[in-house]
Amino acid sequence: MSGTAASIFVSRIKGLPVLDASGDQVGKVRDVVVQNRINARPPRVKGLVVELLRLRRVFLPMERVRSIDGQQVIIAGVVNTIVFQRREAERLVVSDLFDKRVDRPGAAPASIFDVAICQTRTRAWEVSEVALKEVTSRSPFSRGHVVVVDWNEVPDFFGVSGQGTAQVLAELAEMKPADIARELHEMSPERRASVVAALDDEMLAEALEEMPEAEQVRVIVALDTERAADILEEMDPDDAADLIAELAPELAETLLERMEPEDAADVRTLLNYDAATAGGLMTPEPVVLGPDATVADCLAELRVEEVTPALAALAFICRPPLDTPTGRYVGAIHIQRLLREPPSLLAASLVDSGIKPLRPDADVALVSRYFATYDLVCAPVVNDKGQLVGAVTVDDVLDHILPADWRRLQLAEGVSDGATV
């Protein structure tokens, strides 16, 4: 049995130790979570089911996986210790697909013996090949002939058909968050509830950010407390703070207590500011580096996938500590400038002295004039102690200067109506 050079068969990673960045074992791989996609695209690998050392099985997104080899899986970041619960459109490779009967036209009956996954150029993971074992009438201990085929040669790979929730989820997986929000808006309450229950946390969080606040509230209050807290953790801190501010105080406090302490601290910080000020608009998670950082260090941080294009426009140099509120703010550097300089150059030497920081109490009118005047898409927010407390991006400003019901109008009419391409 052989696959492509870049393929990894799931049977070979099942049971491998999972190590964090420091080399400590956190658990073992027990299964792989995959989800179907439309338009003849390979099924997406969403993550791993990892059994922690205390026998709790949790979900680990593939975005956290840094490397997989024949001996171990290396991950980045912390592991969410909430017990794994499979959603409707998901399949577990080992539990659901191994030994599944497959009937291919013109071929002998077979069953799925193994499934291969591979990483794409965009660093996403997908199903690439399937190993099929011939079903024979000989002894049940007979291994049978094994052949490796492309994933799309296996009919009814997921058993998904019609317009059930699983098919809807496959279609949503191809959409942008604003389009997912529109689809959810147009669904019947019953269908929306089933789809929301099955959506993964990241996708639902991104869609919620595109909804009017009243609709966000309806979705979040219908979820159980643990799931609602998970969704808020996935949202940008400023969006999560805006949503929590709309909830009943008792529910808001309960959700904050259930969130991871670091995420909850960011949201609590933002709730201390008026929503229509730089402090209320900002994100407390800009790209911050120390004075000894090089150009290469800055670019490596700016290209991290989780950093939005607007936040990636500037890298901020501060004295330690580098978590907001930081030590003394030194200045900001444009990504365009970093791209033009040698990688080994100290980034602090490239600080643009023309970027004046905003005060946390600057109102939205002043902030919008600031962006228009200096032609920026990202700006630092510095307190009266000279500490960087966050960064405001142009999309945060637009969200507050557009009409109050602009998201409702977008869901009703579509952002592209009347636009030219």
N, C-alpha and C positions, 0 to 999 in steps of 0.2 A: 504494500500500500504506500503510495507516494503522492504528494501534492506539489503545488508550485513551491518555488524556493522561499517565498514570503509567507506561505500558509503555515498555520499552527493548528494541529488537530486537538480538539477539546479533550480527548481522552488522555493526551500527554500533559495537559496542564492541571487536570483534576487531581487534587491532593497536594499540589505544589505549595510550599510555604509562601506566605505573603509578608514581605519585609517593608518597613518604612524607610525613610531616607537615611536614618542613622544605622540601619542594618538590623534593627530589632524585629523579631517575628511578631506579627499581630494576629495571624490566623492562617487558615488553609483554604485554597480554592475548592469549592464544592460543586459549582455549576456555573453556566454562562447564560445570561439573559439576552434574548434576541427579540426583535420586533419587525414585523412585515412592513414593506414599503410598496408604493404603487409605481406605475410607469416602468415596469420590468427592471426595477433597481434591486440590487441584492439586499436581503434583510439586514437591518442595522444591529450591531452588537451594542447593547446599552450598558452592560456592566457585568460584574462578577458577583456571584453569591459566595461570600466569604464566611467561613465558620471561625469565629473568634476562639481564643484559647479557653474561654469559659463556656464553649458549646452554644453560643448564640449566633444564629445565622443572620448576616446583615448584607445590605446592597452596597457595592462599591462601583461608582460610575467609571466607565472606561477613560474618561478625561483625567482621572487620578492615576492611571497606570502609566508608568514611565518606561518599563521594559519587561519583557517576558522571555525567558529562555528555558532550557530543559531542566533547570534546577530550582528556579525561583521566580517570583513576580515582585517587582519593585514598584512601590507606589509613592506618591507625594501627598502631603497634607494629612489631615486627620480622618479617621474612620467614623462615620455616623453609626452609632451603636443601636439605633432603632431596629427592631426585628424586621427582617425582609418580608414583604407581602407582595406577591405577584399581582400585577394589574391584568385586566382582561385581555389586552392585545399582545401581551408578552408570552413568550414560550421559554421554557428552560430546556437547554439542549440535552442534558443528560437525562433529566426526569421525564420530559415530554417527547423528545424526538428520537433518542436512541431506541432501536428495536421497532420503530414505527413501520408498519407495512407500506410498501410502495409498489404501485402497479404502473410500469412504464409501457407505452404501446410498443409491441414488437419485441419486448424483452422479457426475460424470465422474472417471475415474482421475486421481490427482494425486500429487505428491511434496511433501515438506516443503521449502519455500523458505527459511523463516526461523522463528525462535522468539522470542517476546517474554517478558520477565521483568518483575516489578514488586515493589516493596517494600510489605509490609503495614503495618497500624497498629502491630503489635508489632515492626516493623523487621526482620522476617524477609523473605526473598526467595522467590518462587515463580514457576512458569511461569503465564502469564496467557493468552496467545494463540498461535496458530500460523498462519503464512502458508503457504498451499498454492498450488502452481503446477500448472495443468492439464497433464497429459501428453497431447501431441498426436502425430499421425502425420506431421506436417509436418516440415520440415527440423529437424535436431537443434540448429540455431542459433536456432530460434524460441523466444522467451521464454515464450509461453503466457500465459493469463489467470491472474492472482494474486488470491486472495481470503483475507481474514483471518477466522479463526473462533476461537471459544473453545477452549481446550485439550481440553475434554472432548468436543468434536465429532470428535476424531481417534481412530478406533478403534485399539486395540492400540498405543497411543503408545509403550510401552516393550517390547512383546513379552513381558510377564511373565505367566505363567499358572501354575496348579497351586500346589503347596506346596513349590517349590524354595527354595533359599536366598534368592533375590531377594524372593519373596513373604514369607518369614519376616522379612526385614529391613524390608520395608514395614510389617509389623504391629508390629515392635519400635519403629519410629520414632514410634509413637503412644503408647508406654507410658512410665511413670515409671521411673527407674533401679532401684528396688526390684523392680518387676514384671519388668524385663528380666533382672535377676539371677535371679529365680525361674524364668523361662523357660529361661535358660542352664543352670540347675541340673538341670532336668528333661529336658534333651535327651540323646540318646545321645552318647557321646564323639565319634563321627564327625561327626554333625550339628553339635555344639557347635564342633568345630574349624573347620568350614567357615563357620559364622556368625561366629565370633570373627575369622577371617581377613578377612571382608568388612565387619564393623562399622567405622564411623569411630572414630578414636582417642578423641574426647571422649565418645561414647556408651559405649564399652567401659570407659573410665576411671571414669565415673559408676556403671556397673553393678558394677565390681570393688569399689568402696567399700562396696557393700551386701552383699558376699559374706563368708562366714567366711574367716579368714586362710588356712586350709589350702587352700581352693578358689581363693583369689587366687593362691597360690603355684603351684598346678597350671596355671593359665591363663598366668601370666607366664613360667614356665620353658619353656613350649611354644612361645613366640614367638621369632622371631629377635631378636638383641640390639638392633638399631636400633629395631624396632617396640616392644619392651619398654621401651626408654628413652623413646620418644615417649609411651607410655601413662602412665608414671610422671610425666612432665612435666605431663600433663593432670590428674592427680589432685591433690587438696588436699595440701599439703606434709606435714601430720601423718599423713594416710592413707598417703601414699607412704613416709614414714619407717617406719611400722608394718609395711608390707609388706616393705620392704628388710631390716628387722631379722630377718625370718623366713627370708631366703634364705641360701644358703651364702656365706661371706665373700668368696670369689673372684668369684662371680657378682655379688654386691652391689656390689663395688668396680668391676667392669667396667661395670655399668649406670650407676653414678654418674659414671664417666668419660665415658660416651657422652651423658649428659644435658647440656642447656644449662647453662653454668657457674652462672648465677644460680639456676636451679631446684635444681641439685645442692647449692649452698651452703646453701639453706634446709633441705634434707633433712639434710645433714651437721650443721647446727646442732641440729636436733631430736634426732638420734641421740646427742648428747652428754648428753641428759637421760634419767632413768628414765621409762619409758612411763607409769607411774602417778603422775606429778607434773604440776604446772601447766606446767612446761617441756616435758614430753613430750606433753601434751594440746593445747597451743596451736598456733595457726597464726601463722607469722611475717609474715603479709601482712594486717594489719588496715588500716583506713582512717586514715591519719595525715596531718595538715596542720600547717603552721607557725603561729606566734602571730599573723601578719598575715592569716590566712584569714578570710573573711567567712562569714556564714550561708549565702549562696548557694554559695560554694565548697564548703562541707561537704556540702550537699545534692546538689550535682552529683557528688561522689565517692561518696556513699552510694547513689545511684540507678544506678550502673554495674551492668550486667547480671551480671557475674561475681561481684559481692559477694553472698554469701548473706544471706537475711533476718536470721539471727542476728547476723552480723557488721555488718550495716547498722543495728543498734540503737544503736551508739555510734560517734562520731567521736572520735579521740584527737588532742590538741594537744601537740606536742613542739617543742623547739628543734632547728634543723638539726644534723646531717643527719636527713632524714626516713625513710630506710630503716632497718629494724631491724638491729642495735640502734641506736636513735635517739640524738639529743642528749637533754638533760634533759627528762624527762617533766613536762608541765604539768598535764594532767588530761583528763577524758572528758566528752563532752556527749551527752545523749540525743537521738535523732532527733525525739522528740515535742516537745522544747523548741525545737529548730531550726525545726520547722514552725510554731511560734507566734510567731516573731520576725521583724523586718524583714530582708530579704535583705542589706542593706548593713551590718548590725551586725557588729562583730568577734565571731567565735565564741568567742574565749578568755574573753570576759566572761560566758559562759554555762556555764563548767565547773562540774560538780557535785562539790563538795568531799566529798560523802558517799560517793563511790565510792572505796573504798580498794583500791589495787593488790595483787595476789597476788605472792608470791615464786616464782621458778621452781622451788624445791625443795618447795613446798607439796604434800602428798600428796593423793590423790584424795578421801579422806574429808573433809579440811579444805576442799577446793575445793567439794565438793557441799554442805557446810554453809553455805559462803559464799554460793552461789547461792540456797539456800533462805532464808537470813536476809535478804538484800538484794533478793530478788525480781528478779533480773537474768537476762538471756539471753546476755550477753556481759560479759567482765571483762578489765581490763588485767593484763599480767604485766610487772613491773618488776624489774630486777636491783639488786644492792647499790650500783651506780654511779648509780642514778636514771635508767637508760635503759629505754625501752619495748622489750621484746624480742619481744612478741607479744600475742595475745589468746586467751582460752579462751571457747568458746561452750557453751551448755547441751547441745547434741547431742553434743559431745565428752565431756562428763561422763557423760551417759546411756550412751554406748557402753561406758564402763568400770565403771559400777555395776550394769548389767544382768547377768544370768547369762552366763558365758563363752560358752555356746553359743546365745545368743539369735538370732544371725543364722541359724544352722542351723535353729532352730525356726521362724523366720519364713519361710524358704524352703520348709520342709516343710508348714507349716500355713496361711500367709498372715496378714498382720498384721491384716486386717479380720475374721477369723472371730469371730463372736459379738459384733461391735461393732454399734452402732446409728448410723444416719445421720440 
